Amino acid sequence: MAKLWDFTNSGRTQVRYNKNTGRPTRPPAGACFGYSLIWASKMVNNTSAKLSKPSIVGALPLQQKVEQINPGGIWDPHINAVVKGYGYNSALSKRGHITSVLVHFGQNAGYYIYDIGYHWFALGNNANKEWYYFDSNDGLFLFRSKGEAITFIVKDLQTNYMNEPDFEINNNAIYKITK
């Protein structure tokens, strides 16, 4: 494993508002969705991993768009609409328990944005047998094997995220990003 660069989720979006009442629904959040989408889209375009660090300039507007979604229980089409508006395509690749989502990632090459219920990451693997994990609260990691990547991701989620009240162990989702 190698950490290619450090990263800090320094951006903050505004308070999330209910479209019907205009009242705040949740506190301000970081820009993890925006950062993750930008990283995945750069990798889809064959940007060098060392040069793939996302910018707050693009991340905050994307984050604000996704925070204003009022899905009414149907989240996936709205995520796809935000990704399409950014100029890419996405498709829900897998939803379910964390284990089934990571197994799917391990068996299917590509670049993904990864939703754990309240935080987004990006994942990737390619024909060069390079495995990536991007967390906007930490940085970009490169692994030389699937096993090493998945072991690290699970440990990171257990250590840093699973104790949060909004973590959804049975409702993780990954969306494949394509041109």
Secondary structure, DSSP 8 states (H G I E B T S, - for coil): -EEEEE---------EE-TTT--EEE-----HHHHHHHHHHHHHTT--GGG----HHHHHHHHHHHHT---TT--HHHHHHHHHHTT-EEEEEEEESHHHHHHHHHHS-EEEEEE-SS-EEEEEE-TT--EEEEETTTEEEEESSHHHHHHHHHHHHHHHTTTSTT--TT-EEEEEEE-
